[in-house]
């Protein structure tokens, strides 16, 4: 079993997902959980340019010279060439890290799509600032994570985890619909 579960938003305007997995290892069923935090951003041309400039500024001199040669351009044109190349070949993902939640949304009042830029992931504890959709479920999951992360589960524990997650997912409903509604409330 492997699930990406929407837990809620944060005080800082980000969204938190839990990645819950029960996997077989050496004949045992092992529980693991990690957490992703993503920030909504309006992906304007200016925002993409700022990110591309930041990426190019971090490059070493040799890599910059190789790019100038590959694009056959002047230093003043490098950002434009790089952006065009990345967007044509990879889309927004070529410039922004949206790997944790690669969906985009339209929000009334904004001309450009809203994407979710990756903020943090892994054993990332957001309990202090998470505003959970369901506080009871969030507390249960975090407590279970504290106790059982990378631990073997009994058959009854596996059944209980699956049951609790299914009940929660049924309560939350469609994740994209929840996020769309949240964006419209937060961004209007």
N, C-alpha and C positions, 0 to 999 in steps of 0.2 A: 504494500500500500504506500502510495506517495501522493501527498496532497499539498497544494499551495492554498493557504487559507487567509482570507482577508480578516485582520483583527480590528482595524479601525484607523483613526487618524491620530495625530499628535497635536500638542499645543503649538508646535512650530510649523504646522501646515503641511506635514508629510503624511504619507500613508504607510502602514505597517502590515506586512504579510508574514505568516509563519509557514515554513516549509517543514512538514511533518512526514516522517518516513518510518515504516517498519519493514526491515529487510532481513533476508536470510543470510546468516553468516555462520559457517561451520555447523549447520543444522539447528541453529538458534535463531529466534526472532528478536532483533535488536531495534530499539526505539532511538530515533534521533530527531532533533528539532533545530532549526536555525531560523533566523529572522531577517527579512529584507525591509529596508526603509527607503522609500522613493519620494522625490519632491516634484510636484507638478510645475512645469514651466511652459510659458507660451513661446513656441519656437518661431521667433521672428528672424528675418534675415540678419538683423543687428545682433541678436543673441547668438546665432550660429557663427557670425563673424568674430564676435568676442571670444567664443570658445576656440575657434580655429586659430586665432591669433595667440591665444594662451598656449595651445598645443605646440605651435611653431616656435614660440619664445622659449619653450623648455627643451628644444632640440639642441644637440651639440653642433658645433660648427661644421664638422664633416658631413653629418646627415643633412644639414641645411644646404650645403654646397651640392650634395648629390641630388637633392630635390630640385634645386635651381637648374641643374644640368638635365635632369629627366624631363622637367616641364619646359625647358628651353625658354626661361623667362628671367626678367630682372627681379632683384630683391623686392622692389616696390609692388610687383605683380604676384608674388608668391602666394599670398593669402587667397587671392581670387582664383588662381589656378588650383590650389589645394582644395578649396571649398567646392569648386565645380567638379573636380575629380571625385572627391569623397561622396558628394550628393548623387552624382550620376551612377557611381558604382555600388554604393552602399546605403544610400538614403541618409536620413537624419542620423542613423546609427553609426555612420562613418565619422561623425563629429561629436555626438553626445553618447554617453554611456546610458542607454535605456534598456540594458540587458536584463535587469531584474523585473521589469514590467514594460514590455515593448508596445503596449497599446497606446493609441492616441484618441483624443476626444475633441469635439467641437463644443464651445461654450458661447452662448449668446453674448454679444458685446465684444468678442475677441475675433480679430481677423484671421489669426493663425491657429493651427492645431495646438492642443495642449498635450505634451508628452510627459513622461515620468522619468526624470533623471535619477540615476542610482546614487544614493547617499551612503548607505552602509549595509553590510550583510554579514552573515555568519553567526557566531555566538554573541550577538548584539542584543543587549537587554534594554528594552524600551519601556519597561514597567513604570518608571518614574514620571514619564510624560505622555504615555499612551492614553488616549481617550477611547476605550474599547467599545465596540458595537454591543457586546454582551460582557459585562464585567465578570459575571460568574464563570463563563467559559474561559475568558482570558486568564483569570486567576487559576483555574484548574489546569490549563495548558502550561502556564509558567511554572506552577508547582510540580507538575508531572515532569517537565523539562529539568527542573532542579534535581529531582530525585532519580529519574530514569534515563537521562541522556546517555546514550551508548551502552545501555544495560539490556540484559535479556528480559523479555516479558513472558509471563505465563499465558496460556490460552485465554483464560478469563480476562487478563489485563488487555490483551490484544482485542478481544471482543468489545470490551468496555471503551477503549480508545476509538475504535471504528464507529461504535454506536454514538458516542458523544460528538465526534466530528460530523457524522451524518446529520444528527439533530441540529447542530449549529449551522451547517451549510444550508439545511432546509429553512431555518429561521432567517438567515441573511438573504437568501434568494440569489438572484443574478448579480454577480460581482460588478460587472460593467454598469448595470443600472444603478447600483449603490454608489459607485464612484461618480457617475454622471450627475446624480442628484447632489452628492457632496460638493462636487466642483461648482455646480450652479448656485448652491447656497454660499459657499466660501468665496467664490470669485465674482459675485454680483454686487 
